[in-house]
């Protein structure tokens, strides 16, 4: 009797294990691993990264459509951009990494309420702005980091503004009479510190776009060191 009871318990336990295991396997097969994709690109295994992205494309778009349909078009555009740049033999390793980071930060913000990747990049940008405020805005490494961070955080602009408008704003910044002064830098820093990614999902969506535009245009000043800025102005005058 005890043996029969034991076998029944064992049988039910096996069924329970199977029931819990199958969904987890299915979820793994139907998910897109951001870190796995990023690792392929970082290691220079572009073909593997491209194949993995292609195999998960339907899942990616399905997840975004379900969680954040307003971002579907932008995610699709950056997904296509990633496929194109990974297949390109002319694109540099840095360009491929930057495109990858743009996509995974955008995708993470679309499907996860916490948007943890956004917060990491935002905090790093905030930290670099703080470093420049504490010293001289001529540290080339910090400038390069800021330029990359702004580029990674900026894909959301494509949701509302055309590339022509963005290019026009960038050109306006580059031809300005002087680089960003300390007061402007302070304003950018305060905006970065106070921003909350959840604005993108609220009625204050326009405020988010205006904030990001302010940061992108403002940080372009910072990404031009004083030496680089003087050199650029000299080239403009020569032309």
N, C-alpha and C positions, 0 to 999 in steps of 0.2 A: 504493500500500500504506500509506504513511504517512498519506495523507488518510483512508483508511478507518479506520485505527487512531485517528486524531484524532476522527473522528465518533463512534466507539464510546465513547471516553473522555468526550466531551462529553455523549453520551446518558446514560451512567451517572451523570455528575455531576448532570445535571438531575433524574434520578430520586432521587438522594440528597437534593438540595435540597428536592424536593417532599415526601419522606418526613419530613424534619425540620421542614418548615414547617407541614404539615397538623396534626400534633399540637399545635404551639404555638398555632395559631389556635383549635383546639378547646378547649385549656386556657383561653385568654383568654375564649372565649365561655361557658365553664362555671365561671368563677371570679367571686367577689364582691370588688370593689375597695373596701376600707374607706375609703381616702383619697378616692376619687371620690365616694362616698356622703356622707362628712363635708363635702367641699367644697360639694356642692349645698346642704346645710343651712346651712353657714356663710354662703353667699352669698344665702340667703333664697329659693333656688329649690326650694321645698318640693314642688311638683308633680313636678318632675323627680326629686327624691330619692325621693318616694313611688313613682313609676312604676318607677324603677330597683330599689328594694327589692322591689316586687311581682314584677318580672321575674326576680329572683334568689332568691326565697323557697325554691323547691324545691331549688336548689343549696345554699343555706345549710344547710337542715335535713339534706340528704343528707350534706354534709361533716361536720356535727356528729355525726350518727348513726354515721358511719364512724370518726371520730377520738375522740370522747368521748361515748358514748351516755348516760352518767349526767347530762350537762348538757343533753340535748336539750329536755326540758320547759321548763327555765328560759330557754334561748335562744329557744324558740318564744314564750314569754310576753312577753319583751322585744321580740321582733320584732313581735308584735301591738301592743304598746304604742307602738312607733315608728310603725307604720302609722296608728294612731288619732290620735296627737298631731300627725303631719304633716298629716293631713286636717283637723284642728281649726283653726277661725279664731279661737278664743278663747285658745288656748295662746300664750304669749309666745315670742319668739325664743330667750330664754335657756332656757326649758323645753324647747324643741325641740332645742337644742344639747345640753343635759344628757342628755336621753333618748337622743340619737344616740351620745354618748360612752359612756354606760352599755352600750349594745348592742355597739358595736364593740370595746370593751375585753373584754367578756364573750365575744364571738365569737372574738376573737383568742386568748384564753386557752384556748378550747375546741379550736381546730384546730391551733394552733402550740405545739410543745413549749417554745419559747423564751419565749412569752408576752411579747413585747417591749413591747407597749403597757402591760401591767400594770406592768412594771418602771419605765417612764417615769413613770407616775402615782404609783406607790409612792415613787419617789425624790423627786418633787416634794412629796409629802405629808411625807416625812421632812425635806426641806429647810425647809419652812414651820414644822414643829414645832421644828426646831433654831433658827430665827430667833426664835420666840416665847420659847424657853428662854433665849436670850441677852439678851432685853430684856423689855419690859413686855407682857403678854398683852392689849393693848388696841388693836392695829393692826387697823382695820376691814377693810382690803384683804386682809391675811393671813388674818383670820378667815373672810372670804367665800371665799377660795381653798381653805381647809381644808374648809369645808362642802361645796363643789362636789366636791373631790377624794374626800372620804369617800362622797358620794352616787354618784359614778361607780364607785368600787371596791366598792360594797356589794351589787349585784344577786345575787351568789352566795349571800347569806343566804337568798334565796327557795328555794334547793334544800332547805333543812332546816327553816327556821322559818316559821311562818304570819305573815301581815301583822298579825294581832291581837297576837301575841307581841311583834313588833318595835315596834308602836305603844305597847304597855304599857311596854316598856323605855324608849322615848324619853320617855314621859310621866313615868316615874320619875326620869329624869335632869333633866328640865325643872323638876320640883317639888322638887329637892334644896335643901338649906339653904344651900349655897354653891357658887360655881364651882370648877372644878378648881384645886387648888393646885400649887405647883412640884413636889412629890414625885410627885403623880399624873401630871403632865406628863412627868416623867422616865421613869416606868414605861411610858407610852404610846410615848415616843420609842424606848426600848430594844426594845419589842416590834416596832415598825415596822422598825427597823434589822435585826433578826434574822430577819424572816419570809422564807420562800422559797415562791414560787408553786407549786413542785413538790410541796408538801405536799398540795395538792388532789388529786393523782393517786396518793397513797401510802396506806398503811394508817392514817396519822395524819390522815385527813380530818376527824375530829371536832376535832382540835387546831386545824386551820385555821379551822373555823367559830367555835370559841371565841375564837381570836385576832381574827378579824374583828369579832365581836360586841363584844369589848373595845375595839377601835379605834373602831367606829361610835358606841358609847355614850360612850366617853371623849372623842372629838372633838366630840361635841355640846356638852360643857362649853366647849370652846375656841371653838366657833362662836358662843357667846353671850359677847360682850365684857362687861366688868364693868358698863359703862353699860347695855347691853342687858339684862343679867341683872337689875340693880336695877329697871329699868323693868318687866320681865316679872313680877318678884316683887310689885311694887306693884299691877299689874293683877290678879294672882291674889288678893291680899288684898282688893281692891275688890270682886271678884266672890265 
